[in-house]
Amino acid sequence: MIKFILNNKTVSTDLLPGNLLVDFIRYEQNLKGTKIGCREGDCGACVVLAGDIKEGELQYQSLTSCLTPLANVHKKHVVTVEGINMEALNPIQQCMADESATQCGFCTPGFVMSFAGFCLSGKEASLQNAISSIDGNICRCTGYKSIERAAGKIAEMLEGRGKEQPLAFVADKILPGYFSSIKERLQQLQPETNGEFQEENFGEFIGGGTDLYVQKHDELKDVRNRYLFNHTSLKGIYKEGNKCVIGASATVTDLEESSIMQDHFPRLKQYIKLVSSTPIRNIATIAGNFINASPIGDLTIFFLALNATVVLSDGTNTR
């Protein structure tokens, strides 16, 4: 059984773990604010937030729910646009309204959720960072200038937020107060398996799913596979002697934010910004980028140039 907190309530489902989060949100929970646009992770209409406890702190990231299997949000906090609503417009929504940053409205929930992810991120409250947070969202109506103005107002609103405790600031001033209780609720949900989804030991390996679910989303929902995204043993970027070891389930965002990688490759962030978009980078894994063997694989050429070694394992044998 898959269990997680959806907005302010704990939900569970016996659906196969390959079912997509966007379909569960819309058709099982009847939360229609999350939209289906492209089903390829390009338009951002389906963006939600996922919160997880990392190194003792609750951290949130935006993700494309149209490419996220339910297994990958097991024992996490999933937030849709309904989950950040308040009695009146919340400050993010108010900034969008004040700047006329919406027209037909189809894309608006995705923009709002990406901005919410920025507010919760602890990143510097700059206009550039606010705009970067919506690099995975497309609007076909506004021409973006009104959205940029809203981004500027949101950045100004965050100037009093510290980097250490962004959640406390945001829960007090921007988003509903229930956010302040989520860490404790997740801790109660997670103790047995540390958040890992316990799947049968058969089937294909799946990481973030950002490539496979573009090609086979209807097929994968009915198949049992081995979901590795949350496995802590496959996470992390660390030094081992004179080598840097990168876990197979480390994401592109992990690579971008790694102090080890930044020390050795000062311009890495600039390169990573050219790879996909924030909500995709947050869930796309390094190993997945290698194993799909795409001729346009964004990271393969980087690691080929570094003469990297790939260690393969099926859980029993390693080579």
Phi, psi and omega in degrees: 000138177262135182222137175200170176267123178251111187056250184248017179225150177275130180237155175219155181209147175263008176301151176301143187295346179277353176296145185279144181301320182299322180289322177296315180299313187280316191257336176266327182252355176058036175259097191268003177293329176282119188263157172251116179250283188259338188056028178229004179078013185264326192269335178082002181294339184259011186296132172229177175250148172233127179251139181214152179273119180231126181052040175083357181242144176279120182236142181244147173221150173280151176208159177271112184289345179284350179238010186252115176289152181305325181305329186280352176246012178304126178063033175242179175252114179258130183238123174257176182298330177295332183282354176246007178288148177231184182300317172251182175301137174287165186302327178294312179299322181295321177298318178297317181292317182299328183262011181052045187270025176213144175235276180289333174091352184297321183274347190301315179303322179295317177298315181300318181291323177295319176296322177298320176299321176297316180300326183271356191278334185083001178289157180307137184279070180247158177299319182297318179293323178296316179292321179299329182293340180253023181290352177254013182245135180245134172237127183261005185248310198280335190082002170078337186298320178293326178290322176298320178296320177298321178299320178297318179293323178294318178298318178298321181297333184268003186298335179271002183274130176280157179286335187284321184231061181297328183297317181298317180296313184292319180294332181276326191241341190236315185246168183303149184296339182298341179302329183291344181261354189293321182303312180296321180293322176293322178298325177288332183277333194262347198302325188293317189236011180056030175087353182282139177279125183269103183249155176303154186274056176206171180096177180282154175279134176229133178262252179282333178082008187291340177261313183298319184285344170292320186274325193224039187295326179288325182286318187289335183293339183257009184240139175276126179229181181253111187264118190254357190302321185265003183287113185297331180293343180255007179264175170095153174227118187211163178269141176222098187067233179261020180241157171251124182255129181241123180293148182299327182266005171298141183265170177297324176296319176302318179297315181298321187266357182293124178294328178297312180294322180294324179297320184271333183228080186302335182261012182300318181302320180297321178291315183299326180298341178275353184262109173058222184218167184305307183294337174280314179301331181292339183236346180285128184265155179298312181298322179298322179295327177287311195286338178286350172054033180287138177294344177250024178303124189290328186259340184304314184295325179297312183282334172297319180295333179272000181058044182290154176253132178258127177257121182256140178212142174256014183097342179239309182251148181228140174211000000 
